[in-house]
């Protein structure tokens, strides 16, 4: 696989060569007022932190950038607190008096917020910033003054933390260590996460971030080293000190021009230029199965990979928008890393990426992914020119002012003191007196000299006339000048009135704008408070959502386990039911067979007893005449109830032709639940019938015959049963219909009502002939059955014996 990059460095490359190619152009752009962003990207353990920070004796990109900045702007730096950063990603310029007051306040504090350049350098990093190259930018604007501000943040688990924030020591609240466990005697309190905001120029910044003004490389690197000690690192299987967060070291350079005299900073906020260089040490991309991460380490790795994946997605969408002219939304807000540097990807400066590759064979697949992504980023063009404000002042005024001062001091030293204005006035008066006629000689050597005084008088008269003429001309000039001054004063007054009116209007506008600004600031504070509340609420809801999701997952797993247990139990119960059903079916069959055998034996015994009784009854006696009527009654068939199919082992009856015809058909045996058992020997029984309590279409569809059992009381008080029979046929609509064909009536009669005479030829026997005449067959049968064996009494006297 081949990948192409703008520059490829070997394993033996030195830090200076890498700095000259990669970071030096970004520092030059920073001093010229442009922004820059530098990433180090790669697999865990590939050397990203070493590239950015360096090692003892050989500083990395960060100390070299700081050294180049201070080498370039060293003689042009402003005094401390001349530039002051506000909380809205802007910078203000203060006069020398305010800056002096703040410096005095800082000197009065017991612990200075910014490191002092006079303090001893920490030997832990002294050799890392001892760069001997003295690299500097050639074209630095000498008429500007500069100040450098640094800040250091980290993005950990998609939260932004300020590494320079001084956490207050609270002895009451529990402290936390790096493993997120409370420690009572520790001195580490986790800082609060910071919020990203957008300034008036639509640039993203971290609110409430500590920004330190530094004046030398030593101060800046000491601030960096102080934050580096707070950065989260952890021991993983791939790296003993693996970075678990993305660290961002931000260098801000504020510059403003000098005034026309070249002495002080121009007090105009519009002329201030604020440029920024961000040095980002990304956390290593890694696979969790290789790091053997668990718990917090696993969550950290997930967040790291998620933020790097969002960075890849943003680059891919930007590349697609530029190559194909689409307008897809770039998902900057999916990660705090991409959201913070949104402006760079939109064209607010140069973006450079250093890809660190480890030649280990285990990192092969992940290194391929890293290089594939880095190669794709080269196709994204984000450079855009930055317009700098025009100053309008003469260039080179700083050094001209210095040269003028030096020359003035030199001349003063040569003259021995300050120059008076009287000499100029004397020279002017001398020049004025030279225009008068010269005075003749005034010496009177002779008493009779009459020429010297007339000449002197003449010259003095001429001088007097000339003086009068000059005074008149001077008065005229004064008068003209006075009129001019009056006209000028009137014009100035009118202009002042006009300007005053304009100023009042402007002041009203400014007052209205101030009120609007105050209202907007109040609204902004209210909205910020609402946003903070909403973010806290969203955090609470997200936590509740995660807890509910975990609870839902546990409940769903529990339901799945219960469902599987239920299925196993159902299968087990089904097997037990089937086994029990088969067992009881066999037991019922066995009991039915035994009962049938027992009933057959009982029937056989009863048949034998009946035969014996019949033999006793039909035995011929000498003293009794033959009773043909009884024989006739015995031969007469007993009226039995007719049913579709008789019970097995019942006495045979005369079957009708219809019964044999319907023997192979299937019946619906409709027996209402109010039926009473008749307790007779001959019971209606239909084999293979469907017995139902209420007629249903489902049962009718399976059979072709129908029988309804209906019971009612007869006139003699006995139960009369009617069997209403019919044929089942299908209708055109797809239903079932019954056509009734016949009705069978089954009536129960008691034999006690019929009296069978023993002898029809003797209708009126005497009452005392009890031993010779019998009332009926039933009485004699009961006496014969109930007589005890071996009794010597007659049948009539044994009638009241105890029944069996």
Secondary structure, DSSP 8 states (H G I E B T S, - for coil): -----S----TT--HHHHIIIIIHHHHHHHHTT--EEEEEEEBTTSSHHHHHHEETTEE-HHHHHHHHHHHHHGGGB--TTSEEE-TTS-EEE--HHHHHHHHHHHHHSSS-SS--TTS---TTTGGGS---S----S---TTEEEEEEEEEEEEETTEEEETT------SSS-EE-TTS-EETT--------B-EEE-TTS-EEETT---EEESSHHHHHHHHHHHHTTS-EE--SS-TTEE-SEEEEEEEEEEEEB-TTSSSB---GGG-EEEEEEEEE---B--HHHHT--THHHHHHHHHHHHHHHHHHHHHHHHHHHHH-------GGGSHHHHHTHHHHTTSSEEEEEEE----GGGHHHHHHHHHHHHHHTT-------------S-TTHHHHHHHHHHHHHHHHHHHTS---SHHHHHHHHHHHHTTS----------TT--SHHHHHHHHHHHHHHHHHHHHHHHHHHHHHHHHHHHHHHHHHHHHHHHHHHHHHHHHHHHHHHHHHHHHHHHHHHHHHHHHHHHHHHHHHHHHHHHHHHHHHHHHHHHHHHHHHHHHHHHHHHHHHHHHHHHHHHHHHHHHHHHHHHHHHHHHHHHHHHHHHHHHHHT---SSS---HHHHHHHHS-------SS--TTS------HHHHHTTTS-EEEEE-TT------SS----TT-EEESS--HHHHHH-SEEEEEEEEE-TTS-EEEEEEEEEEEE-TTS-EEEEEEEEEEEE---GGG----S-TT-SS--TT-TTT--S-HHHHHHHHHH--TT--S-TTTTTTS---
